[in-house]
Amino acid sequence: MKTFVVLATLLAVALAAPQGFSRFAPQQQQQQQQQGVPGRNLGHPWGPKAFGPGLRNPYAFPPNPFQMRMLQHFTNVLPGARIFVDVNGEAQLTDQYGQEIEDIQTNFGGDLGDLWEF
């Protein structure tokens, strides 16, 4: 009789639990829609122009958010620019081929490269 009660209880619990539903599912859908590409989750909040082993890596140091936002603004202004994030959390501006961009001259003769080096 005890086994019947235990099996019936397990069956009731299994049938009552929603299958394939997570309480975080609406939040995940909202995050994917905010990234601009439906159905594609990058796994990091820095957008499609950021890449490197320092992203989506639980063992890497997180990059400086202030520096990442500043570099995102640079990538929006400079065509072909990307952000490379290393495992130690260091972010640097690169071109589309992964080569570091060192000198960015403005129309006024200033060097923008000095602005993001800490």
C-alpha positions as CSV (number, residue, x, y, z in Angstrom):
1,M,0.0,0.0,0.0
2,K,2.9,2.4,0.8
3,T,4.5,1.8,-2.6
4,F,1.2,2.6,-4.3
5,V,0.9,5.9,-2.3
6,V,4.5,6.8,-3.1
7,L,4.1,6.1,-6.8
8,A,0.8,7.9,-7.0
9,T,2.4,11.0,-5.3
10,L,5.4,10.9,-7.6
11,L,3.1,10.7,-10.6
12,A,0.9,13.6,-9.4
13,V,4.0,15.7,-8.8
14,A,5.4,14.9,-12.3
15,L,2.2,15.7,-14.0
16,A,1.6,18.9,-12.1
17,A,5.1,20.3,-12.8
18,P,5.1,22.3,-16.1
19,Q,7.4,20.7,-18.6
20,G,9.9,22.8,-20.4
21,F,9.0,26.0,-18.6
22,S,11.4,28.2,-16.8
23,R,10.4,31.2,-14.7
24,F,13.2,33.1,-16.5
25,A,11.9,32.4,-20.0
26,P,10.1,35.7,-20.5
27,Q,13.2,37.6,-19.3
28,Q,15.4,35.7,-21.7
29,Q,13.0,36.5,-24.6
30,Q,13.0,40.2,-23.6
31,Q,16.9,40.2,-23.6
32,Q,17.1,38.7,-27.0
33,Q,14.6,41.2,-28.4
34,Q,16.6,44.1,-26.9
35,Q,19.8,42.9,-28.7
36,G,18.1,43.5,-32.0
37,V,18.5,40.0,-33.5
38,P,15.5,37.8,-32.5
39,G,16.5,34.3,-31.5
40,R,20.2,35.1,-31.2
41,N,21.7,35.4,-27.7
42,L,25.3,36.5,-27.7
43,G,25.9,35.6,-24.1
44,H,27.4,39.0,-23.3
45,P,25.9,42.5,-23.2
46,W,28.5,44.2,-25.4
47,G,26.9,43.7,-28.8
48,P,28.0,42.0,-32.0
49,K,31.2,44.2,-32.4
50,A,32.8,42.8,-29.3
51,F,34.8,39.5,-29.6
52,G,37.6,37.6,-27.9
53,P,38.3,35.0,-25.3
54,G,37.4,37.3,-22.5
55,L,33.7,37.2,-23.4
56,R,31.4,34.2,-22.6
57,N,34.2,32.8,-20.4
58,P,33.4,32.1,-16.8
59,Y,37.2,32.0,-15.9
60,A,38.1,35.4,-17.4
61,F,38.2,38.7,-15.7
62,P,35.2,40.9,-16.7
63,P,36.1,44.0,-18.8
64,N,35.7,47.5,-17.4
65,P,32.2,48.6,-18.2
66,F,33.1,52.3,-18.6
67,Q,35.9,51.4,-21.0
68,M,33.6,49.0,-23.0
69,R,30.9,51.7,-23.4
70,M,33.5,54.2,-24.6
71,L,34.9,51.7,-27.1
72,Q,31.4,50.9,-28.3
73,H,31.0,54.5,-29.1
74,F,34.3,54.4,-31.1
75,T,33.1,51.3,-33.0
76,N,29.9,53.1,-33.9
77,V,31.8,56.0,-35.4
78,L,34.7,54.1,-37.0
79,P,33.7,51.8,-39.9
80,G,35.3,48.3,-39.6
81,A,36.3,48.8,-35.9
82,R,35.8,46.0,-33.4
83,I,36.5,45.5,-29.7
84,F,38.8,42.6,-28.7
85,V,38.5,41.5,-25.0
86,D,41.4,39.5,-23.6
87,V,41.1,36.9,-20.8
88,N,42.6,39.4,-18.3
89,G,39.7,41.8,-19.0
90,E,41.7,44.2,-21.1
91,A,39.7,45.6,-24.0
92,Q,41.3,47.1,-27.1
93,L,40.1,48.6,-30.3
94,T,40.9,46.5,-33.4
95,D,40.1,46.6,-37.1
96,Q,37.9,44.0,-38.7
97,Y,40.9,41.7,-39.1
98,G,42.0,41.8,-35.5
99,Q,44.9,44.2,-35.9
100,E,45.2,46.8,-33.1
101,I,44.3,50.3,-34.1
102,E,46.9,52.6,-32.6
103,D,46.6,56.0,-34.2
104,I,43.3,57.6,-35.0
105,Q,43.7,61.2,-36.1
106,T,40.9,63.6,-35.9
107,N,40.2,66.5,-38.3
108,F,41.7,68.9,-35.7
109,G,45.0,67.0,-35.5
110,G,44.3,65.3,-32.2
111,D,44.9,61.7,-31.4
112,L,41.9,59.7,-30.2
113,G,44.1,56.8,-29.2
114,D,45.1,58.7,-26.0
115,L,41.5,58.9,-24.8
116,W,40.9,55.2,-24.1
117,E,44.3,54.2,-22.7
118,F,44.2,54.0,-18.9
